[in-house]
């Protein structure tokens, strides 16, 4: 499940839950689930998190301007609620997830809180070169939308993503 589909703890079966991503969405879901589940939060860096944007109330300040605010030690507060904080996940071996710190654990549920970072470093760095099909990767059956190196220069714009998505849909629909 991704955090964009998460609404209540009842959606998640009882048992261990791994939340991948320590940003605002991940920490909010971890806090919510900590009341009823055994929660592990996998993060790339261990630091005090701050809300990255706060909209000022004074009309003379643009709402799009970033305002520095004091960081909240969200990870410490989560630890106080019983949430385990682990290094980033680096793979899965059978039923167990592997973490960068060497820890391994099996989980009944996984919630992805990947936010706005691309998180595409695992994709092939080169687009498919033979029989060039925009949006195709060198991994059979894997297509991507919105990444210029795999499509077109404007792929990371809304019209570009729409074009990529339509191209992928046509390709999948036309398969035997």
N, C-alpha and C positions, 0 to 999 in steps of 0.2 A: 504494500500500500504506500502511496505517497501522501505527504502531509496535506496536499490540496484536496484529498478525499476524506481525510480524517475529520470527524465531528465529535465523537464521544468515546470514552473508554470501553463502552459496551461493544463497539465494533471489533475490538481486538480480543481474540480468545485468551483465556487464562493461561498463565505460564510466563516464561521468559520472553522479553521483548527487546530487540535490538533497534535502536534509532540511529540511523546513519546520517550524521550532519549535526554539528553543534551550533548552528546559527539560531536566530530568533525562533523560527518555526520548530526546529528540533528541540530546543530547550522548553518551549511552551508545551509541546506534546509530552515530553519527558516528565515535566512537572504534573501534568494532568494524569498521566498513567501511573505515576509513582504511588498514588493512593490505593491502587488496586492490582498492580502488576509488579513483577521483578524486572526493573528497567536498567539497561545498559545504554549509554550514549557514547557513540564512537565519533571522535572529533579529530580534525587534522592538527590543530594546535591547542595547547593548553594555555588559556589566557582568560582574563576577565572580559566578558563580552559587554558591549555597550550597544544600545539601539543606534543604528547608523544614521537615522534621520529623525529629526523632531521638527514638526511644523510650528514656527513661531506664531504667537498670538497677536503681535503688533502688526498693523496693516502696512507700515512703512518698510517692512522687511519681506523680501520675496520668499514665498513658501518653498521655492525650489533650491534655496541656498542651504547648504549644510550648516548645522549649528552644533558646536561642540558641547557635549554634555558629560557629566561625570559617569564613568563606567560603573555598571552594577556587577558585582561578583556572582554572576548567575550560576556558574559551575559549583561554587561553594554552597549556594542555597540548594542546589539539586542534590549534592552529596548529603546535606542535612536531611533531605527527604528520603534518603536511601538509594538514590540513583548512582550506579557505578559509572565512572567516567573512564573511558579507554582511549587508546591511540586509534588512529584510523584503521578501518578494515582494509586488508590487503588481499583477501581471497577467501575461498570456501574449500574445505577439504572434507568431502563426504557431507555429513550433517553439521560439521563444526565450522564456525567462522574463525578466520585467522586475523589477528591484529598486529600492527607494526611493532608492538612491544613484546611479541612472542606469545601472548595469551591466546587460548583457543576455547570456544564455548559453543554449544548448540543452543538454538533459540526456536521457540514455537512461532514467533511472529517477527517480521521486519517492517519497519516504517522508514521510508526514505524521505529525508528532509534536506534535499540537495539544493534547494533554493535557486538562485539566479546564476550561480557559477556553472560554467559549461559542463565540467566533470567529464570531458570527452577525451582525456589523455590516453585512454585505452584503445581508442579507435585507431585503425591503420593511419599512418601519417601520410601515405600517398593514396590518392583516389585510384579507382580502377583504371588501369591504363589500356589494357586490351579491350576492344569493343566499348569505347568510352560511353557510359550511360550516366548522365548527371544524376546525382543523389546516391549512386551505388558505391559500395565500398568493396574492398578485396575479400571481405568475409561474405560467403554465399548467403543470400537472402537478407542481408542487413543493409538497410537504406537509411540515409540521414537527411533531414530537412533543416535548412537554416544555417548550414556551414559552408561558407564560400569555397573552400578548397575541394569540397566534394560536389560542387554544383556550379554556381555562377557568382560573379562579384557582388551582386546585390542580394544574395541569398539570405543574409542576416537582417533584411528589412521585412516588414509585414507582407508587402506584395511578393517578395522573393520567397518567403516561407510558403505562402499560398501556392505559388507556382511549383515549388518543390513537392508539396503535399499532393497536389493534383497529379503531378508526374508519377509519384510513387503509387498513388491509388490506381491510375490507369495501368501501370506496369503490373501490379498485383492482380488486378481484375482480368487482364489479358493472359495471365499464366494458364497453361493447360491444367 
